Amino acid sequence: MSNNPTLRQLVSALPKEQRICIIRNREAIYAGFCADIVAPLGKDAANPIETLMSHYVSKIVTDTEVRHKDWKNNGYTAPMEPEATPDYEFKDLEQKTYLKIYI
């Protein structure tokens, strides 16, 4: 038995407004708010996220995404890589922080 929490235990302990990204086998399975997967849990056994809830969490890291607020309208690539970021004013940028959860 592992000392690590299961995905269900971790997600149920996080604030609902927390942005999370669940990663399995180097592939992002879910990215969004914790509330969006907490609410439907247990209601649909066929839900792909529900089938992963018994997996143990192997690693948790924070990930910060910085991009221009109007990247879609301006045709910019998102998220921007730090080395390729043009000179923007700070007021033009928005930052989102995710918890990356590896199972």
N, C-alpha and C positions, 0 to 999 in steps of 0.2 A: 504494500500500500504506500502511496506517495504522500509526502508532507505538503505537497502543492495543492492549492484549492482546485476544485473542478470549475469549469467555465460557468456553470450555474451559480456556484457559491460566490465567485468573483463578481459576476454581473449583478447579482442581487444585492451586493454590498456597495456598489458604486452609485453615485448620485444620478438621477435620471437625465439630467442635462449634460452629463459627461459624454464627449464624443469618443467613440471607440472604433478600432479597426481590428477585426478578428482574422488572424492569419493561420492557415494550415497548409503545410507542404509548400511554403513560399508563395502561396496564392491568397489574396485578400478575399475572404468569404463574405464579410459584412463590413461596411463602413457607414457610420451614422451615429445618431444619438442612442444612448443606452435605453432610454424610455421606449424607443421604437421596437426593441426586441424583448424587453421585460414584460410589456403588456400582453403580447400574444402567447407567452410561454405556457406550455401545458395544455393549450387549447387545440393544437393540431399536431399530432404525432408525425405527420408527413412533412412538417415544416423542416427544411434543411438545417436551420439553426437549432431547432429542438433536438435533432438527432446528434448534435455535437455537444450538448450541455453536460454530458457525463465525462467528457475528455478532461484530462488534467492540464492546467496551465503550465507551460514550461518556462515562459519568459514574459515579462511586461516591460515595455519601454515607452517613453514619451516621444512624440514626433510632432514637430512644429511645421506648419505649412504657411508660407508667406506668398501672397500673390496680389496683383493689382485688383482693386475692387471691381472694376468694369472689364475684366479680362475677356469675357465672352463678347461683349459689344465691340471691343477694340481689336479682336482677333488674336489676342495673345495666347500663348501656350500656358496651361496651368497644370500643376503648380510649377512655378519658375525655379530653375536650378540656381543656386547662389552665384556660381561663376558666370551665368548667362543673364543675370538680372540687369536690365538697363538702369539708367539713372532716373529714378522716380522720386517724387517728393513723398515724405513719410505719410502725409495725409491721404495719399492715393492707394496705400497698401492696407491689407487686412491680414490678420494672423489667426489661425485656428490651431489648437493643440489637441492632439489625439492621444489616447492610450493605445498602443499597439499590443495586442494580446496574442501571443503565440501558443497554439495548442498542438 
